[in-house]
Amino acid sequence: VQLRLQKQGIEKAFPFGPYLAIAGWVSLIRGDQILSWYFTSILGV
């Protein structure tokens, strides 16, 4: 999405550190609820 918005190609470096940090915080705060939803809704376990 960001590459399309900035109209850049693959040759430009893509910063993924902020996305990893956000994912870490989300998993720290809501990780159990996300896993529970995933196991029941997607996998049917």
Secondary structure, 3 states (H helix, E strand, C coil): CHHHHHCCCCCCCCCCHHHHHHHHHHHHHHHHHHHHHHHHHHHCC
